[in-house]
Amino acid sequence: MEPEDCCLSSIDSLDESAASVTGFTRKGLDYLEDILDDRRSDFMKNI
């Protein structure tokens, strides 16, 4: 997912080995849920 999908990463420094945390807005969580629903539907069709 990209920032335009309301998914952001937060880092504590610009060092390449810095740890990051992924965060979602409410809109991003809704988008993620839609993606998962689509994948589940596709999976169930193939069973």
PyMOL Python script that loads the backbone (N, CA, C, O; Angstrom):
from pymol import cmd

cmd.read_pdbstr("""\
ATOM      1  N   MET A   1       0.848  -1.174   0.000  1.00  0.00           N
ATOM      2  CA  MET A   1       0.000   0.000   0.000  1.00  0.00           C
ATOM      3  C   MET A   1       0.894   1.237   0.000  1.00  0.00           C
ATOM      4  O   MET A   1       2.014   1.204   0.509  1.00  0.00           O
ATOM      5  N   GLU A   2       0.407   2.286  -0.553  1.00  0.00           N
ATOM      6  CA  GLU A   2       1.148   3.531  -0.686  1.00  0.00           C
ATOM      7  C   GLU A   2       0.522   4.621   0.186  1.00  0.00           C
ATOM      8  O   GLU A   2      -0.593   4.453   0.681  1.00  0.00           O
ATOM      9  N   PRO A   3       1.235   5.742   0.377  1.00  0.00           N
ATOM     10  CA  PRO A   3       0.669   6.836   1.177  1.00  0.00           C
ATOM     11  C   PRO A   3      -0.696   7.320   0.682  1.00  0.00           C
ATOM     12  O   PRO A   3      -1.537   7.731   1.481  1.00  0.00           O
ATOM     13  N   GLU A   4      -0.915   7.272  -0.633  1.00  0.00           N
ATOM     14  CA  GLU A   4      -2.222   7.703  -1.140  1.00  0.00           C
ATOM     15  C   GLU A   4      -3.333   6.745  -0.736  1.00  0.00           C
ATOM     16  O   GLU A   4      -4.513   7.082  -0.832  1.00  0.00           O
ATOM     17  N   ASP A   5      -2.954   5.539  -0.279  1.00  0.00           N
ATOM     18  CA  ASP A   5      -3.921   4.581   0.250  1.00  0.00           C
ATOM     19  C   ASP A   5      -4.061   4.723   1.762  1.00  0.00           C
ATOM     20  O   ASP A   5      -4.701   3.897   2.412  1.00  0.00           O
ATOM     21  N   CYS A   6      -3.459   5.773   2.319  1.00  0.00           N
ATOM     22  CA  CYS A   6      -3.509   6.084   3.754  1.00  0.00           C
ATOM     23  C   CYS A   6      -2.712   5.093   4.592  1.00  0.00           C
ATOM     24  O   CYS A   6      -3.128   4.717   5.688  1.00  0.00           O
ATOM     25  N   CYS A   7      -1.573   4.676   4.072  1.00  0.00           N
ATOM     26  CA  CYS A   7      -0.634   3.812   4.779  1.00  0.00           C
ATOM     27  C   CYS A   7       0.694   4.553   4.853  1.00  0.00           C
ATOM     28  O   CYS A   7       1.243   4.939   3.821  1.00  0.00           O
ATOM     29  N   LEU A   8       1.211   4.755   6.046  1.00  0.00           N
ATOM     30  CA  LEU A   8       2.431   5.515   6.243  1.00  0.00           C
ATOM     31  C   LEU A   8       3.425   4.719   7.065  1.00  0.00           C
ATOM     32  O   LEU A   8       3.038   3.877   7.875  1.00  0.00           O
ATOM     33  N   SER A   9       4.711   4.984   6.858  1.00  0.00           N
ATOM     34  CA  SER A   9       5.754   4.404   7.689  1.00  0.00           C
ATOM     35  C   SER A   9       6.427   5.525   8.460  1.00  0.00           C
ATOM     36  O   SER A   9       6.669   6.608   7.928  1.00  0.00           O
ATOM     37  N   SER A  10       6.720   5.252   9.705  1.00  0.00           N
ATOM     38  CA  SER A  10       7.385   6.226  10.557  1.00  0.00           C
ATOM     39  C   SER A  10       8.732   5.643  10.977  1.00  0.00           C
ATOM     40  O   SER A  10       8.810   4.501  11.429  1.00  0.00           O
ATOM     41  N   ILE A  11       9.789   6.436  10.823  1.00  0.00           N
ATOM     42  CA  ILE A  11      11.117   6.000  11.234  1.00  0.00           C
ATOM     43  C   ILE A  11      11.674   6.986  12.237  1.00  0.00           C
ATOM     44  O   ILE A  11      11.255   8.142  12.283  1.00  0.00           O
ATOM     45  N   ASP A  12      12.634   6.520  13.053  1.00  0.00           N
ATOM     46  CA  ASP A  12      13.178   7.414  14.075  1.00  0.00           C
ATOM     47  C   ASP A  12      14.501   8.047  13.658  1.00  0.00           C
ATOM     48  O   ASP A  12      15.040   8.866  14.402  1.00  0.00           O
ATOM     49  N   SER A  13      15.045   7.692  12.482  1.00  0.00           N
ATOM     50  CA  SER A  13      16.244   8.344  11.962  1.00  0.00           C
ATOM     51  C   SER A  13      16.336   8.075  10.462  1.00  0.00           C
ATOM     52  O   SER A  13      15.555   7.299   9.911  1.00  0.00           O
ATOM     53  N   LEU A  14      17.294   8.719   9.816  1.00  0.00           N
ATOM     54  CA  LEU A  14      17.476   8.521   8.382  1.00  0.00           C
ATOM     55  C   LEU A  14      18.482   7.418   8.080  1.00  0.00           C
ATOM     56  O   LEU A  14      18.795   7.170   6.916  1.00  0.00           O
ATOM     57  N   ASP A  15      18.989   6.756   9.113  1.00  0.00           N
ATOM     58  CA  ASP A  15      19.906   5.639   8.945  1.00  0.00           C
ATOM     59  C   ASP A  15      19.186   4.487   8.251  1.00  0.00           C
ATOM     60  O   ASP A  15      18.036   4.190   8.575  1.00  0.00           O
ATOM     61  N   GLU A  16      19.860   3.832   7.292  1.00  0.00           N
ATOM     62  CA  GLU A  16      19.229   2.734   6.544  1.00  0.00           C
ATOM     63  C   GLU A  16      18.766   1.589   7.431  1.00  0.00           C
ATOM     64  O   GLU A  16      17.801   0.901   7.100  1.00  0.00           O
ATOM     65  N   SER A  17      19.438   1.378   8.547  1.00  0.00           N
ATOM     66  CA  SER A  17      19.089   0.260   9.419  1.00  0.00           C
ATOM     67  C   SER A  17      18.083   0.651  10.502  1.00  0.00           C
ATOM     68  O   SER A  17      17.810  -0.136  11.408  1.00  0.00           O
ATOM     69  N   ALA A  18      17.534   1.854  10.414  1.00  0.00           N
ATOM     70  CA  ALA A  18      16.572   2.321  11.417  1.00  0.00           C
ATOM     71  C   ALA A  18      15.284   1.509  11.351  1.00  0.00           C
ATOM     72  O   ALA A  18      14.805   1.163  10.271  1.00  0.00           O
ATOM     73  N   ALA A  19      14.745   1.219  12.503  1.00  0.00           N
ATOM     74  CA  ALA A  19      13.471   0.501  12.571  1.00  0.00           C
ATOM     75  C   ALA A  19      12.336   1.414  12.116  1.00  0.00           C
ATOM     76  O   ALA A  19      12.392   2.630  12.297  1.00  0.00           O
ATOM     77  N   SER A  20      11.315   0.815  11.529  1.00  0.00           N
ATOM     78  CA  SER A  20      10.157   1.601  11.110  1.00  0.00           C
ATOM     79  C   SER A  20       8.883   0.958  11.636  1.00  0.00           C
ATOM     80  O   SER A  20       8.849  -0.231  11.955  1.00  0.00           O
ATOM     81  N   VAL A  21       7.851   1.760  11.717  1.00  0.00           N
ATOM     82  CA  VAL A  21       6.529   1.306  12.149  1.00  0.00           C
ATOM     83  C   VAL A  21       5.541   1.731  11.081  1.00  0.00           C
ATOM     84  O   VAL A  21       5.552   2.880  10.640  1.00  0.00           O
ATOM     85  N   THR A  22       4.687   0.808  10.662  1.00  0.00           N
ATOM     86  CA  THR A  22       3.671   1.114   9.664  1.00  0.00           C
ATOM     87  C   THR A  22       2.393   1.529  10.372  1.00  0.00           C
ATOM     88  O   THR A  22       1.957   0.880  11.323  1.00  0.00           O
ATOM     89  N   GLY A  23       1.798   2.615   9.903  1.00  0.00           N
ATOM     90  CA  GLY A  23       0.559   3.106  10.486  1.00  0.00           C
ATOM     91  C   GLY A  23      -0.496   3.298   9.413  1.00  0.00           C
ATOM     92  O   GLY A  23      -0.185   3.562   8.251  1.00  0.00           O
ATOM     93  N   PHE A  24      -1.746   3.162   9.821  1.00  0.00           N
ATOM     94  CA  PHE A  24      -2.872   3.306   8.903  1.00  0.00           C
ATOM     95  C   PHE A  24      -3.863   4.315   9.463  1.00  0.00           C
ATOM     96  O   PHE A  24      -4.086   4.379  10.672  1.00  0.00           O
ATOM     97  N   THR A  25      -4.453   5.101   8.574  1.00  0.00           N
ATOM     98  CA  THR A  25      -5.583   5.936   8.969  1.00  0.00           C
ATOM     99  C   THR A  25      -6.835   5.058   8.912  1.00  0.00           C
ATOM    100  O   THR A  25      -6.773   3.916   8.457  1.00  0.00           O
ATOM    101  N   ARG A  26      -7.951   5.583   9.366  1.00  0.00           N
ATOM    102  CA  ARG A  26      -9.214   4.824   9.283  1.00  0.00           C
ATOM    103  C   ARG A  26      -9.508   4.457   7.828  1.00  0.00           C
ATOM    104  O   ARG A  26      -9.938   3.341   7.537  1.00  0.00           O
ATOM    105  N   LYS A  27      -9.273   5.406   6.920  1.00  0.00           N
ATOM    106  CA  LYS A  27      -9.488   5.144   5.498  1.00  0.00           C
ATOM    107  C   LYS A  27      -8.557   4.038   5.009  1.00  0.00           C
ATOM    108  O   LYS A  27      -8.958   3.198   4.204  1.00  0.00           O
ATOM    109  N   GLY A  28      -7.324   4.035   5.490  1.00  0.00           N
ATOM    110  CA  GLY A  28      -6.370   2.999   5.123  1.00  0.00           C
ATOM    111  C   GLY A  28      -6.795   1.629   5.623  1.00  0.00           C
ATOM    112  O   GLY A  28      -6.630   0.636   4.915  1.00  0.00           O
ATOM    113  N   LEU A  29      -7.338   1.558   6.825  1.00  0.00           N
ATOM    114  CA  LEU A  29      -7.833   0.294   7.366  1.00  0.00           C
ATOM    115  C   LEU A  29      -9.026  -0.209   6.561  1.00  0.00           C
ATOM    116  O   LEU A  29      -9.156  -1.408   6.312  1.00  0.00           O
ATOM    117  N   ASP A  30      -9.892   0.709   6.160  1.00  0.00           N
ATOM    118  CA  ASP A  30     -11.037   0.320   5.319  1.00  0.00           C
ATOM    119  C   ASP A  30     -10.557  -0.220   3.979  1.00  0.00           C
ATOM    120  O   ASP A  30     -11.089  -1.210   3.478  1.00  0.00           O
ATOM    121  N   TYR A  31      -9.552   0.430   3.397  1.00  0.00           N
ATOM    122  CA  TYR A  31      -8.989  -0.006   2.123  1.00  0.00           C
ATOM    123  C   TYR A  31      -8.367  -1.393   2.278  1.00  0.00           C
ATOM    124  O   TYR A  31      -8.566  -2.261   1.427  1.00  0.00           O
ATOM    125  N   LEU A  32      -7.621  -1.605   3.353  1.00  0.00           N
ATOM    126  CA  LEU A  32      -7.006  -2.901   3.609  1.00  0.00           C
ATOM    127  C   LEU A  32      -8.072  -3.985   3.773  1.00  0.00           C
ATOM    128  O   LEU A  32      -7.908  -5.097   3.273  1.00  0.00           O
ATOM    129  N   GLU A  33      -9.136  -3.672   4.455  1.00  0.00           N
ATOM    130  CA  GLU A  33     -10.233  -4.619   4.624  1.00  0.00           C
ATOM    131  C   GLU A  33     -10.858  -4.985   3.273  1.00  0.00           C
ATOM    132  O   GLU A  33     -11.185  -6.148   3.035  1.00  0.00           O
ATOM    133  N   ASP A  34     -11.024  -4.002   2.397  1.00  0.00           N
ATOM    134  CA  ASP A  34     -11.565  -4.263   1.060  1.00  0.00           C
ATOM    135  C   ASP A  34     -10.646  -5.193   0.266  1.00  0.00           C
ATOM    136  O   ASP A  34     -11.113  -6.108  -0.413  1.00  0.00           O
ATOM    137  N   ILE A  35      -9.331  -4.949   0.357  1.00  0.00           N
ATOM    138  CA  ILE A  35      -8.374  -5.803  -0.347  1.00  0.00           C
ATOM    139  C   ILE A  35      -8.480  -7.234   0.163  1.00  0.00           C
ATOM    140  O   ILE A  35      -8.508  -8.180  -0.626  1.00  0.00           O
ATOM    141  N   LEU A  36      -8.538  -7.391   1.479  1.00  0.00           N
ATOM    142  CA  LEU A  36      -8.632  -8.732   2.062  1.00  0.00           C
ATOM    143  C   LEU A  36      -9.940  -9.419   1.679  1.00  0.00           C
ATOM    144  O   LEU A  36      -9.951 -10.619   1.409  1.00  0.00           O
ATOM    145  N   ASP A  37     -11.036  -8.675   1.653  1.00  0.00           N
ATOM    146  CA  ASP A  37     -12.316  -9.254   1.231  1.00  0.00           C
ATOM    147  C   ASP A  37     -12.236  -9.765  -0.205  1.00  0.00           C
ATOM    148  O   ASP A  37     -12.741 -10.844  -0.512  1.00  0.00           O
ATOM    149  N   ASP A  38     -11.601  -8.986  -1.084  1.00  0.00           N
ATOM    150  CA  ASP A  38     -11.441  -9.402  -2.480  1.00  0.00           C
ATOM    151  C   ASP A  38     -10.604 -10.674  -2.577  1.00  0.00           C
ATOM    152  O   ASP A  38     -10.934 -11.588  -3.334  1.00  0.00           O
ATOM    153  N   ARG A  39      -9.518 -10.725  -1.804  1.00  0.00           N
ATOM    154  CA  ARG A  39      -8.657 -11.909  -1.827  1.00  0.00           C
ATOM    155  C   ARG A  39      -9.388 -13.132  -1.303  1.00  0.00           C
ATOM    156  O   ARG A  39      -9.256 -14.225  -1.853  1.00  0.00           O
ATOM    157  N   ARG A  40     -10.162 -12.947  -0.235  1.00  0.00           N
ATOM    158  CA  ARG A  40     -10.931 -14.065   0.324  1.00  0.00           C
ATOM    159  C   ARG A  40     -11.934 -14.589  -0.698  1.00  0.00           C
ATOM    160  O   ARG A  40     -12.092 -15.798  -0.862  1.00  0.00           O
ATOM    161  N   SER A  41     -12.610 -13.668  -1.382  1.00  0.00           N
ATOM    162  CA  SER A  41     -13.595 -14.061  -2.399  1.00  0.00           C
ATOM    163  C   SER A  41     -12.920 -14.852  -3.515  1.00  0.00           C
ATOM    164  O   SER A  41     -13.433 -15.883  -3.951  1.00  0.00           O
ATOM    165  N   ASP A  42     -11.765 -14.366  -3.977  1.00  0.00           N
ATOM    166  CA  ASP A  42     -11.036 -15.077  -5.028  1.00  0.00           C
ATOM    167  C   ASP A  42     -10.595 -16.452  -4.551  1.00  0.00           C
ATOM    168  O   ASP A  42     -10.661 -17.420  -5.309  1.00  0.00           O
ATOM    169  N   PHE A  43     -10.149 -16.548  -3.313  1.00  0.00           N
ATOM    170  CA  PHE A  43      -9.702 -17.821  -2.757  1.00  0.00           C
ATOM    171  C   PHE A  43     -10.858 -18.810  -2.674  1.00  0.00           C
ATOM    172  O   PHE A  43     -10.705 -19.983  -3.016  1.00  0.00           O
ATOM    173  N   MET A  44     -12.007 -18.338  -2.223  1.00  0.00           N
ATOM    174  CA  MET A  44     -13.163 -19.224  -2.062  1.00  0.00           C
ATOM    175  C   MET A  44     -13.683 -19.729  -3.413  1.00  0.00           C
ATOM    176  O   MET A  44     -14.237 -20.826  -3.487  1.00  0.00           O
ATOM    177  N   LYS A  45     -13.512 -18.946  -4.473  1.00  0.00           N
ATOM    178  CA  LYS A  45     -13.947 -19.370  -5.808  1.00  0.00           C
ATOM    179  C   LYS A  45     -13.103 -20.548  -6.292  1.00  0.00           C
ATOM    180  O   LYS A  45     -13.575 -21.391  -7.055  1.00  0.00           O
ATOM    181  N   ASN A  46     -11.850 -20.594  -5.839  1.00  0.00           N
ATOM    182  CA  ASN A  46     -10.944 -21.640  -6.310  1.00  0.00           C
ATOM    183  C   ASN A  46     -10.992 -22.900  -5.476  1.00  0.00           C
ATOM    184  O   ASN A  46     -10.262 -23.848  -5.767  1.00  0.00           O
ATOM    185  N   ILE A  47     -11.816 -22.946  -4.460  1.00  0.00           N
ATOM    186  CA  ILE A  47     -11.902 -24.148  -3.614  1.00  0.00           C
ATOM    187  C   ILE A  47     -12.923 -25.104  -4.171  1.00  0.00           C
ATOM    188  O   ILE A  47     -13.143 -26.174  -3.602  1.00  0.00           O
TER     189      ILE A  47
END
""", "prot")
cmd.dss("prot")
cmd.show_as("cartoon", "prot")
cmd.util.cbc("prot")
cmd.orient("prot")
